[in-house]
Amino acid sequence: MAAFRHHDVTFLSPARVLTDFAHDLADTLPAPLGHPVEVSVGLHRPADLARARATLPPGPDPVLRLGLQTEHILDADGMPLWQSWHISTVQAEVGAYDAVLDLSPANAEVYEALSPDLRARVRLGPHIFPGHPPPMDPAPEGPILFFGGMNPRRTRRLAKLQRNGINVAALPHATFGAALREQIAQASAVLNIHFAPARYTEAPRILKAILAGKPLISEDLALPFLEGTHYLTLADAAARDARLKTSYEALASLCAQHAFPAFLQALLVEKGLTAR
């Protein structure tokens, strides 16, 4: 668990991988919002979030508490993945925040049984990106880089790409922080392979690609990310032509439409704290 402040935003997280995500979110915020805001990155361990909050020195009370729901519960076709849910748990999680951002629109069904006032607190979508993504910055001779937990499925797909002569590299499990950013900087592109055989979107991995200016090679993603427009498929992993630049520019444009700073400002406007 961890807690830190960036400008006037306090970030809380219950796990190392989510702390890494929280630092990426902080990097999307170039300036203070004008009001103290608290962002909990991950909702499934509330006791750890409370302990993380207690480690910080005293500060102003937040005018907005936002919770980020990062778990994939349903895939893009509405099928359950590995995460079950209970309405009482969801109700308690949403009730603890002024607003909850679930990164996956496919999870909408999870909130249907909530009372109208709680359901109104929930926002859906990958609103986690910088408002002004950097230009594409691939390392021409660098590998297509995969980072994240490994399982047999990912191992098989990585091995197949390597057998096909693709320059693919996978980082050791639990590579985070500066070490991860250094490796991404030396990559030609970021590779996304699903943990499970389903269609969903690993938005935090896309955020890392965008922050580093790297094009994305991926298996099928859920909307609003479009195959061949915002990312290239594994079958096109060897591409070194204009398609990489075109796809990156389209991805950067889409991500700018889902900017985290703008999302936070919109919530403050809803609360009557900031003028439009």
N, C-alpha and C positions, 0 to 999 in steps of 0.2 A: 504494500500500500504506500501511497505517497501523496503529498500535498505541496503545491507551490503557487506563487502569485506571479502573474504576468500583466503588467500595466494595472488595470483595476479589475482583472478577472482572476478569481481563485479557482484552481483546478484540483480536484480530488480524484483519486483512482484507487481501486482495491487490488490491483495486480500489476506486475512488471510490464506485461505487454500493453496494458491499457495506459500505464504511465508514459510509455513511449508514444502512444497515440496522442495523449494529452499534450506532450511537448510539440508534436506536429501541429495540433490545433492552435497552440499558442503562437506558432510561427505564422499562422494566417492572420494574426491580429497586429497590424503595423502601428496602431495608435490606441490610446485609451478610448473606452466607450463613453466615458463621462459619468458612469454610475457603477458602483460596485456590484459585480455579478459573480455568482458561484456556479461552476459547471462540474457535475459529477459524471465522470467518464466510466460508464458501467454501473448498472443498478442492482446486480444480483448478489452483492455482499454489503448490505447497508451498514452492518456493524463495523466493517473495515473502513468504510467511508467516514463514519463518525470518528473512528480513532485517528484517521488521517487528518481530519479537520482539527482535532485537538492538538496536533503537533505544531500548528501554525501560531505565530505570535498574534495577539489581539489585533483586530482590524475592524473596519466599518462593517455593519451588518449589510448583507447583500439585499438589493432591491429586487433581485430576480434570482431564483434558484432553478437551474436547468439540469435535467437528467438526460444522459445519452444512453439509450437502449441499444447495445451493440450486438446482441445475440441473434443469430439466424434461427428463427423458429419455423417459418414456412418458406418453401422455395417459391420461385416466380410462378409456378403452376398451382400454388396453394397446398402442396403436399408437405406434411411434417418432415423436418430434418431430424436432428438428434435431440432437440430441446423440447421438452413438454412444458406446459404451463398450467397454472391453476388461477382462476379468476380472483381468488382472495389475495394471492401474491401480487398479481398485476395491479389490483386495486390499491394495495398498500404502497407499491412502488410509485404509481402515478400520483397518489394522494400526498406524497412527501415533497412534491415539487410544484412550482408555479407552471412549469411546462416540461414536457418530455419529448425528446426527439428520438424517434426510432429510425435508424438509418435505412431500414428496408421497408418500402411500401407494401411488399408482400405480406408483412406481418399485420396488416390492418385488421384481419379477422380476430386477432388476439384481443382487441380492445372493444369489440362490438357489444359485449355484455356489460361494459361499464355504465355507470349512471351518466346521463348527459353532461353534467358538470365536469366529471372526470374525463370523459371522452373528449371534451372540448380542449383539454390541456395537451392532448397528444398531437404531435406533428410527425409527418412521415416524409422520408426522403433523405438523400445523402448531402445534407446542407453543411458540409464540413471543409470546404475548399477555400483557397485564397481568392480574393476578389480580382487580383491581377497576377495570374500565373506567369512564371518566367518563360522566356523563349526556350525552344527545344535545345538541349545541350547534351547530346550523346557522346560517349567516348568511342570513336569509330572502331577501334580494335578491341574494345572491351566486350565482355561476355553479356549475354542476355541473362539477367540475374533473378534467381528465385530466392526468397527469404520467407521463413515461416516454419511451422511445425511440419514434420515429415510423417507420412504414413505409406502403406504399400501402394496405394493408388498414385500418389505424387511421385514416388520413387520410380514406378513403371513408366510414367509419362516423361519424366526427365531422362531416363535411360533411353527411351525411344528417340527423343530429340537428339541425344548425343550420338546414337547409332547412325542417325541420318546426317551426321556431320555438322550439326548446329553447335555453335559455341555457347553452351549453356553452363552456368555455374550455380550451385546451391550453397548457401551459407550454413554454417553450423546452427543447430537449434539454439534459440535464446540469444541471438546476436541482436543487440539493441543499441540505442544511443549513438554516440560519436562513431563507434566502430561500424555500425550499420550504414550510417550516412556516408562514411568514407568509401565503403564498398559500392554503394549505389552511385556515387560520383564517378566511379571508374567503370560503370556499366554502359553498354550501348542502349539497353532497353530493360524494362522490368517485366518479368514473367509472372503471370497469375494462373495457378492451377488449383482447382477446387479440391477441398478436402473430401467432399462427398460427391457422388455422381448425380448432380442436380444443377439447376440454373439459378444462380444467385450472385450477389455482387459483394466482393470484399473491398468495401469503400476505403477503409484505412490504408490498404496496400496501394490503391490508386492515388490516395493523397500523397504518399511517399514518392510515387513516380512523378506526380505533378510538381511537388516542391523541388525535386531535383532536375526537372526539365527532361524527363525520360519518356519516350513513347512506350506504349503498353502492348504486350503480346498476351492474349488471354483466351481461356475457354469461354463458352457462352456466358454473358452477363445479362442481368435483368435490366429492364428499362429504368432510366432513360438512355442507358449506354447501348449503342448499336454496333453490331459486328460489321467490320469493314468500313465504318465511319469513324468511330471513336477509338477503336483498337483493331489490331490485326489478329487473326486466328493463329493457332499453333501451326497450322499448315503453311502459313506465310511467315514463319519465324525467321527464315533466311533472308527476308526482304531487306534490301539496302538501297531502295530507290525512293522516289518521291512519295510513295504511299506512307512511309514512316512519318515524314514531315506533315503531310496532309492530315493523317490520323491524329498526330499530336496536336496540331492546331485546332482540330475539331474537338478533341478531348478537352483542351485548355478552355475553349470557348464554353463548352457545356459546364465544366466545373465552375467557371466564373459566374454562371447563372445559379449555382448552388453554393454561394459563398457563405462561409461561417460568420464573418463580420456583419454582413447584411442581414443574415438570419437573426443574430442577436439584437441588432438595431431594430428590426421589425417587432421583436418581442417587447422591447422597451417602448416602442410606439404604442403597441396594444395596451400597455399598462399606463399610458398617459405620461410617461417620464421623458420622452423625447419627441420633438416635433418631426413631422415628415419632411 
